[in-house]
Amino acid sequence: MSSTTIHFAKEEAATTNFATISVIGLGYIGLPTAAIFASHKVKVIGVDVNADTVATINRGEIHIVEPDLGNAVKNAVAKDFLQAVNQPLASDAFLITVPTPLQDDHQPDMSFVESAAKSIAPVLQKGNLVILESTSPVGATEKMAQWLAQARPDLSFPQQMDEKADINIAYCPERVLPGRVMVELIQNDRVIGGMSATCSARACELYQIFLQGECVVTQCRTAEMCKLTENSFRDVNIAFANELSLICYEQAIDVWELINLANRHPRVNILQPGPGVGGHCIAVDPWFIVAQNPQLAHLIHTARLVNDAKPQWIIDRVKAAVADCIKTTNKRAAEVKIACFGLAFKPDIDDLRESPALAIASLVAEWHAGETWAVEPNIEQLPPSQTSQMKLTDTDSALQIADILLMLVDHHEFKAIKAEDIKQSWIIDSKGVWR
């Protein structure tokens, strides 16, 4: 990562009013954030309910894959600037970075944020700053402030005392790309939505410990909507590409060639189609807008439906390939082997959250009478729920044993496969890697 690689600060600790910072939730955002603060010689307490995660970090190791994160955590733990615990401890600032998944009815699940808020309430002290980073529906920051106020009636909060509140509260969404988190946390601008001017100013002061980008101040509701808007914009544009891929398939047109040609127009920039949309942001956040504005969010809702339907379209192509393979080779269905290339939600990471690739591979394995193999170079074992249905294998073995190849994630290892090494007659390529 050359000049942007994270190094442990050689100078003295940054001059700051935040001597100790707690990060609640040590996942794909929380742990990198904790490590970067710690690399600037600020004492960081990482809090996570998973005992294995806590133990792993306290050994100076990591439980997720992210470039430069391993060394940053190792150094921070070794120099005693990062400690992981199961329960919150007293700190000057608290950053909440817990999940906000969807419930079955596409309503946002705020239970993790509520639990995190209630867990820090007993250790809050006058002068503390609490920042919600978790992607949340509009009004979540104010709701968090209510939970804290109910738990600590002895303290005052911005909704009660505005600028004179004992506790400052703000919203600041992360906006980083997996695989570049340790770079973008530092370089990208941050949108700061404080519940008062003082709240915003103190949140800016906190992030400026490491931030090279700009802190842009707004209201907390606008900041919440900003994160949802950014990911909904991406989702709508991906939906256009995915819908275009369906139309091109029916018209016998190479959609990737078409997009390359269309993008030569100076004001056209069509994204690339794929098997759907995954991850903890783009596949989830637009539903937060739809849930709160069901009568108004027509385009955003339609985009979600288009992208959520793409995996079934891919599965239908697989079923057609299996039928053709049986007809051509006279094999029984149980003798046809399928290899699924990629399970992560995007290239070159291990993150399986909301992954359409994993969902497709799982459904193929559940439906198919024969063997289903998964090739995912970024994980060492399949999720426990998948081990009885499909088996993990390597690229070479998959190319040798499979009758049908299903390309789901364009990892760099798959792009490097030579055309002459692919002998299969049945290939479903959702990413245009082997076209």
N, C-alpha and C positions, 0 to 999 in steps of 0.2 A: 504494500500500500504506500510505499515510498515515503514522501514527506508528510503524509497525513497519518502515518502510523502513530498509535497512542503510546507515549512514553511517560514513565513516572516522573513527575515534576522534580527537577533538581533543586529548585529554589526553595525558600522557606514556604510554609503554608500560606495560601492566599489570605490577604487581609479581608476579613469578612465578619459579619455579626452572627454567622451560622457556624458555630464550632462543631456541632454534631448534627448530622442529617440522617433521618430514617427513610428508607425506601420500603414500602409495603407491597410485597409481591415481587418475587425474584425470577420473573420469566424473561421473555425475549426483549422486553423493554426495561423492566426494573433492574435486572442484573447489569446490563451495559451502563445504565444511568448511574447506578451505585459505583461501578468500577471507575467511571470517568470522574465523578466527584472525588473518589478516594485517590485517584492519580494526581490530584491537585492538593494532596496532603490535608484533606478535610476528613475528620472522623465520620465514617458511614456505618450505620447499623442497618443491615438488610434483614427484613422480616418475611418469613414464608411459613405457611402452615405445614408444608411437606418436610418431614424430618430428614428424608434422604437428600433433598435439595440443600437444606441447611448444613448437613454433614459434609456434602460434596464441596460446597463453597468454603467451608472452614478448613478443608484440606488444601485449599488453593487450587481447586479444580472446578470445572464447569459441567453443567448437565445439558447444555444446548450447543449447537454449532453456530458460530459467528466469528468471522475473521478478526484477529487481534484481541478478542475478548479473553481468551485463555491466559495470555501473558499479563494482561491488565489485572485480572483477578488474582493470579498467582503473586504478582508483585505487591498488590494492595494488601492481601492477607499476610504476606511475609513481613511487610513493614508495619503491620498492625493498624492500618487505616480502614480496613474492611472486616467486619464481623457479621456473621449470620446468626439469627436467633429465631425462635418459634413465636415469641410474644413481644409486642412493642415495648421499647424502653424510652425513658425521657430523652427528648431531643429538642433542638431549636426549630427544626423544620421537618415536616412529614410529607413525603410524596407518595400518593396512592396510585399504584400501577397494576391493579388487579384486572382480571377479565370482565368483560360485559357481554356475555353471549346472548344468543336469541333463545327464547322459549319456543315451544312447538308451534305456537300461534303467531310467530314472527314478532312478538312483543319483546322489548329489551329486558333482560334479566339484570336488575340492579342489586341483587342479593349479595354479591361479592363486595361491591362498594359499600353497601350498608354494613356488612360484617367488618370490613376494614376500618370504617369510620368508628364503629362502636368499640373496636379493639384498641384504638389509639386514645379514645376519650379519657380513660382513667389516668393516663400519663401526661395529658395536656397541661401546660403551664402558661401563665400570662406572658404574652410576647411571642408565642409560637406562631408559625406559619404552616398552613395546611394547603397543599396543592393537589387537586385531582387531575391526573393525566389520562386516566382510562377514557377511551372513547365512550361517550354517553349521550343520551337524548337531551334535548334542550330542557333546562331547569334542574339538571342533576346536581350541579354545584350548590344551588340554593337548597335542594333537598338534603344534601350532605350536611350543610350548615345547620339545618333543622335537627337532623339526627344527633349532631354533636351538642347542640344547645339543650336538647332534651336529656342527654346523658350527663351534661355538666352545667346545671343551673347556676353554679357558683361563678361561672365565667361568662363574659359577654362576647357576642358574635356580631359580625357586620350587619346582619338583618335587624339587629337590636340597637346597636350603638354606632353604626356606620364607621366613621374615621376613628372613633374613640374605643373601638372594640378591643377586648383583651386578646382575641385570637383573630389573625388575618387569614382569609380564605381566597383562593384563586383557582381558576381552571387554566391548564396549559397542555394541549394535546400534543402527543408525539406525532411526528410526520417523517418517519424514516423508512428506508428500504431494506428489508432483510438481505444480508450479505454485505451491506454498507452501513450498518447501524453505528459502528464506532466512529465512522467518519461523519455521517450526516447528523448525529446528535450534536456534534461540535459546530459544524458548518452551517446547518440550515437555520433560517430565521425561526423564532418561536412566537406564537400568538399567545399573549397573556391576557386573560380575562379575570380581573380581580372584582370582588364584590364591593370594593371601594377603591379610591385612588391610592390610598396607603397600601392596600392589599396588592395592587398591581405593582407598585414601586418596590415592595419587598420581594415579590416574586421575581421581578427583573434582577434585583440584586443577587438573588440566589443563583439564577441561571448564568449570570455573568461571571461566576466563578470559573466556568470553563467555556462559555459560549463565544464563538467567533462571529456567528450570525447576529442579526438584530432582534431585539425584543420589541414586538409591535403590540401596543396596549389597546384593548377594547373592553367591552362589557363581557361578563362571563357567559351570557346567553349567546352573544355573537360568536365568541370563541368556540363554544360547543357546536354551534351550527356550522362554523367554518370547517371543522374537521369532517363533519358529515357531508358537507358540500364537496370538499376535495375528493372524497372517495366515491361519492355519487356521480360526480363528473366523469371519473375514470370508468365507473360501472356502465354508464350510459354509452360511452364511446366504445367500450369493449362489446357491448350488446350489439351495436351497429355492425362491428366486424363479424361477430358470431352469426348474426342474422344474414349478413352478406355471404358467409360461407355456406349456409344452407341453400340459399338461392343459387349460388354458383355450382353447387353439387348437382342440383336438378338441371342446370343448363349446360353441364359438362364443361365448365370453365375452371381453370386453375385460379383459385381465389388469391393465392399469394402473388402470382404474376399480375393479376388484376390490381391488387392493392399497390404493388410497386409502381405500376403504370399510373394509377390515379394519383399517387403521392408525388408524382413529378409536377403536378399542378402547384404553383407557388402558395396557394392558400388551402391546400388539402393535406391532411396528415392523419390518415386512417390507421388505427392500431391493428395489431395482429390477432386473428381469431385463435381459439384454442378449445379445450374440452369443457370449458365453463369458467367460473371465477371462484377463487378460493382465498384462503388466508383469513386472518382475524379482523380485517378492515373492510376491504371492498365488497366482499360477499355478505357482510353483516350490516355495516353502517347505513346503507340506503334504507334498510327496513326501519331504522329508527325514525327517519323522516316520514316514511309511509305510515308508520304506526300512529304518529302524532297528527298527521295531515292526510287521512285516507281519502277525503273528497277532493283534494287539490293535487296530490303528487302522482298524476297520471303517467307522465313520461318516466319518472324514476321507478314507479311500480312496474311498468311494462318492461323496462330494461332488466329488472330483477327477474321477471318471469322468463324473458328470453335467455338470460344466462343460466338460470336454474334448470331450464329445459334442455340445454345443450348436452349434458351427460347422457340423457336417455337417447338422444339422437345418435350419439357415438355408440351406445350399446346396440342399437338397432343395426348399425353398420357391422358390428361384430357378429351379431346373429346371422346376418346375410352372408358374411364371409364363412362362418362355420357351415352353413347350409351348402354353400358352393363347394367348400372343401370336401364335405361328405359326398356330394354328387360326383365330384371330379376324381377323387381318390378311392372311392368305395370304402372308406374307413367308417367305423361306427363313431357316433358322437363321443363316446367315452375314450376313443383313441386319439381324438384331436387335441393337440396341446396348444395353449395360448400363452404368449409371453407379453406381459404389460410392462412397458418401459417408463418408469417414473411413477412415484406416489406422492411426492411433495407438492405443495400448492404453487410453487414457482421454481425456476431453474436454480440448481447448485446450492440448495439449502436442505435442511432436514425437517423443516416445519410441515407437519401434516394437518394443521388446523384448517378445517373447512375446505379440505383439498378435493376438488372435483376428480382428480386423478385417482386418489384413494377410493372415493365413492364409486367410480366406474369400475376399477379393478375388483372391488369387493362384490359389486353386483354381478359382474361377469363370473367371478368364482362361484358365487351362490347359484347362478343360473346354469352354468356350463357343467355338463356331465363328465367331461374329461379334466385333465390337469390344467391348472392355471398357475403360472409362475409370475413373480414380480421381480423386476430389476430396479433397485433403488440404491445407488452407490453411497448415499449420504446417511443411511441408517444401518445398524448392525442386526436388528431384529424387527420383525413385524409387530404391530400392536397386538396384544393378547387376543382381541376379538377376531383377528384375521388368521391366526395360525392354523386353524383347522380347515380353512377353505383354500388358501393358496400358500405357496412356498416361495421363499426368497432365494434368488439365484444370481449369478453374475452374468455379465453381458455375453461372454463367449459361449457359456453353456446355453443361454437362451437362444442364441442364434443357431446353435446346433440342434436343439431338441424341439423347438417350436414349429408348429405348422402355420400359425397365424401370429403376426407381430402387431402390437397395438402401441403406438407412440403417443404418450400422454404428457410428458414433461421434457423439454429440450435441454437437458443437462449437457454440459460441455463434453462429457464422455460419450454421449450418444451422437453428438454432432461429428465426433472424430471417427465414427465407424465408416469404413470404406465401402463403397457401393458394391464392390466385388465380394464382400463378405456377407452380403444379404442374399440368400438363395430363395427365400420364401416367395410364393406367388400371391399370398394374401397379406396385405399390409394396410392397416388403418392408421393413417398419420394425421393426428389432430393438430400438429404443430408445423407441418410443412418441412420437416427435417430431411425426410428421405424421398421427397417428391421427384 
